[in-house]
Amino acid sequence: MTVDAAGDHVGRPSRAAYGLGHLVSLVAEGRAATRADLSRLTGLARSTVSQRVELLVRNDVLRDVGDGPSTGGRRPTLLRLGPGIGVVLAADIGATHCRLAIADLTGNIAADVDTRLDVASGPQAVLGWVIEGFRNLLRDAGCDTGAVRAVGIGVPGPVEFATGTVVQPPIMPGWDGLVVPDWFADHFEAPVLVDNDVNITALGEYSGRGLATSDLLFVKVSTGIGCGIISGGRLHRGADGAAGDIGHVRVADGDDTVCTCGNTGCLEAVASGAAVARRLARDGLDARTARDVVELAQAGDPRAARSVRVAGEQIGEVVAALVNFYNPSTIVIGGALSELRDDLLAGIRSVVYQRALPLATRRLTIETTRLGRRAGVLGASALAANHALSPAGMAGLLRAHGLADG
């Protein structure tokens, strides 16, 4: 199953709409492997399909890769994406890290790289590193910038998706009002799609499950806390891109702890990795970040383990309300603290199954991420690839090869 750049399912067009771009999309999505498959899926005559495929093969957009299994007659020739299809670039920018990747249009990552990078150092430092990192990935892959079909980027703050503008991010000083795609305009001609990092990670987790679930919540528990929402297979951003910002829901025992948003008692202020680290530091432990909390708990420190379990219970209070309201089939817990699976999940599950309605939990799965730290960059690459495979993206690809989508 594929989703478009906005997270929507790519609908099947009418027979008249099946141009060259849609044939390429069917092959890229894995739905068609032969000319016969394309004819069957589109309803186009085999002679029409053959003519169009030959044109795409001559332009390196598709390629023949050998014979498939026989169904009683001549063995069919298998089709795959060709070298002319291009690549997508992806960046998962977190509060304290950044991971980059180069991938093909099927979502397969060819190479990736990550580093510790403080987003609070500002857009010039962070995006400068991203641009340089993208150039290095392209060079190592033997590609030039003209091969890039789309760029997907996740940032740890609210984003106006339509324009790629960062909007009043609590932990990103110097980024407010920044139109991120503008930073790449002089370096890449490809469209740049920007979203909140939790949204792209939710998309990565969903894409990695295929058809297994269509209603998924991804809860990231790291320096901050956020939630990505997949509803009916669609990434839900809300009217202004603020959907899922559960870190700023007030919790019952949040007392007067001041949050980065200026309010008090927010979930993020009392249960995030940064909040747990602050409490442990006050107890005399060497803890400054969520990663420090993880290392202390993994080393067997009982205070760290207990603090993570309590944080899990506080998160569970908010998640239980989400379960009653949204009725997801799957909840995925990710972020740095998800590495402490037993302690964090125990706290979350204990409250969710106690407080949420039985009807909403009877088939509910609560688990930690399957993709780990790569989920965000996989989601960003999926965001970019889905756009590249959209009608608009395919039209751009075909124009680059001097072809008309008809």
BELHUDA-V973612 format. One record per residue. N is the residue number from 0. RES is the residue in one letter. OMEGA is omega as a letter, one per 20 degrees, with the letter a starting at -180 (none if undefined). Layout:
# BELHUDA-V973612
N|RES|OMEGA, N|RES|OMEGA
This chain:
# BELHUDA-V973612
0|M|r, 1|T|r, 2|V|a, 3|D|a, 4|A|r, 5|A|a, 6|G|a, 7|D|r, 8|H|r, 9|V|a, 10|G|r, 11|R|a, 12|P|r, 13|S|a, 14|R|a, 15|A|a, 16|A|a, 17|Y|r, 18|G|a, 19|L|a, 20|G|a, 21|H|r, 22|L|r, 23|V|a, 24|S|a, 25|L|r, 26|V|a, 27|A|a, 28|E|a, 29|G|a, 30|R|r, 31|A|r, 32|A|a, 33|T|r, 34|R|r, 35|A|r, 36|D|a, 37|L|r, 38|S|a, 39|R|a, 40|L|a, 41|T|a, 42|G|r, 43|L|r, 44|A|a, 45|R|r, 46|S|r, 47|T|r, 48|V|a, 49|S|r, 50|Q|a, 51|R|r, 52|V|r, 53|E|r, 54|L|r, 55|L|r, 56|V|r, 57|R|a, 58|N|r, 59|D|r, 60|V|r, 61|L|r, 62|R|r, 63|D|a, 64|V|r, 65|G|a, 66|D|r, 67|G|a, 68|P|r, 69|S|r, 70|T|r, 71|G|r, 72|G|r, 73|R|a, 74|R|a, 75|P|r, 76|T|a, 77|L|r, 78|L|r, 79|R|r, 80|L|a, 81|G|a, 82|P|a, 83|G|a, 84|I|r, 85|G|a, 86|V|r, 87|V|r, 88|L|a, 89|A|r, 90|A|r, 91|D|a, 92|I|r, 93|G|a, 94|A|a, 95|T|a, 96|H|r, 97|C|r, 98|R|r, 99|L|r, 100|A|r, 101|I|a, 102|A|r, 103|D|a, 104|L|r, 105|T|r, 106|G|r, 107|N|a, 108|I|r, 109|A|a, 110|A|r, 111|D|a, 112|V|r, 113|D|a, 114|T|r, 115|R|a, 116|L|a, 117|D|a, 118|V|r, 119|A|r, 120|S|r, 121|G|a, 122|P|a, 123|Q|a, 124|A|a, 125|V|a, 126|L|r, 127|G|r, 128|W|r, 129|V|a, 130|I|r, 131|E|r, 132|G|r, 133|F|a, 134|R|r, 135|N|r, 136|L|r, 137|L|r, 138|R|a, 139|D|r, 140|A|a, 141|G|a, 142|C|r, 143|D|a, 144|T|r, 145|G|r, 146|A|a, 147|V|a, 148|R|r, 149|A|r, 150|V|r, 151|G|a, 152|I|r, 153|G|r, 154|V|a, 155|P|r, 156|G|r, 157|P|a, 158|V|r, 159|E|a, 160|F|a, 161|A|a, 162|T|a, 163|G|a, 164|T|r, 165|V|a, 166|V|r, 167|Q|a, 168|P|a, 169|P|a, 170|I|a, 171|M|r, 172|P|r, 173|G|a, 174|W|a, 175|D|r, 176|G|a, 177|L|r, 178|V|a, 179|V|a, 180|P|a, 181|D|a, 182|W|a, 183|F|a, 184|A|a, 185|D|a, 186|H|a, 187|F|r, 188|E|a, 189|A|r, 190|P|r, 191|V|a, 192|L|a, 193|V|r, 194|D|r, 195|N|a, 196|D|r, 197|V|r, 198|N|a, 199|I|r, 200|T|r, 201|A|r, 202|L|r, 203|G|r, 204|E|r, 205|Y|a, 206|S|a, 207|G|r, 208|R|r, 209|G|a, 210|L|a, 211|A|a, 212|T|r, 213|S|r, 214|D|a, 215|L|r, 216|L|r, 217|F|a, 218|V|r, 219|K|r, 220|V|a, 221|S|r, 222|T|r, 223|G|r, 224|I|r, 225|G|a, 226|C|r, 227|G|a, 228|I|r, 229|I|a, 230|S|a, 231|G|a, 232|G|a, 233|R|r, 234|L|a, 235|H|a, 236|R|a, 237|G|a, 238|A|a, 239|D|r, 240|G|a, 241|A|a, 242|A|r, 243|G|a, 244|D|a, 245|I|r, 246|G|a, 247|H|r, 248|V|a, 249|R|r, 250|V|a, 251|A|a, 252|D|a, 253|G|a, 254|D|a, 255|D|r, 256|T|a, 257|V|a, 258|C|r, 259|T|a, 260|C|r, 261|G|r, 262|N|r, 263|T|r, 264|G|r, 265|C|r, 266|L|a, 267|E|a, 268|A|a, 269|V|a, 270|A|r, 271|S|r, 272|G|r, 273|A|r, 274|A|r, 275|V|r, 276|A|r, 277|R|r, 278|R|r, 279|L|r, 280|A|r, 281|R|r, 282|D|r, 283|G|r, 284|L|r, 285|D|a, 286|A|r, 287|R|a, 288|T|r, 289|A|r, 290|R|r, 291|D|r, 292|V|r, 293|V|a, 294|E|r, 295|L|a, 296|A|r, 297|Q|r, 298|A|r, 299|G|r, 300|D|a, 301|P|r, 302|R|r, 303|A|a, 304|A|a, 305|R|r, 306|S|r, 307|V|r, 308|R|r, 309|V|r, 310|A|r, 311|G|r, 312|E|r, 313|Q|r, 314|I|r, 315|G|r, 316|E|a, 317|V|a, 318|V|r, 319|A|r, 320|A|r, 321|L|r, 322|V|r, 323|N|a, 324|F|a, 325|Y|r, 326|N|r, 327|P|r, 328|S|a, 329|T|r, 330|I|r, 331|V|r, 332|I|r, 333|G|a, 334|G|a, 335|A|a, 336|L|r, 337|S|r, 338|E|r, 339|L|a, 340|R|a, 341|D|a, 342|D|a, 343|L|a, 344|L|r, 345|A|r, 346|G|a, 347|I|a, 348|R|a, 349|S|a, 350|V|a, 351|V|a, 352|Y|r, 353|Q|a, 354|R|a, 355|A|a, 356|L|r, 357|P|r, 358|L|a, 359|A|a, 360|T|a, 361|R|r, 362|R|a, 363|L|r, 364|T|r, 365|I|a, 366|E|r, 367|T|a, 368|T|r, 369|R|a, 370|L|r, 371|G|a, 372|R|a, 373|R|a, 374|A|a, 375|G|a, 376|V|r, 377|L|r, 378|G|r, 379|A|r, 380|S|r, 381|A|r, 382|L|a, 383|A|a, 384|A|r, 385|N|r, 386|H|a, 387|A|r, 388|L|r, 389|S|r, 390|P|r, 391|A|r, 392|G|r, 393|M|r, 394|A|r, 395|G|r, 396|L|a, 397|L|r, 398|R|r, 399|A|r, 400|H|r, 401|G|a, 402|L|r, 403|A|a, 404|D|a, 405|G|none
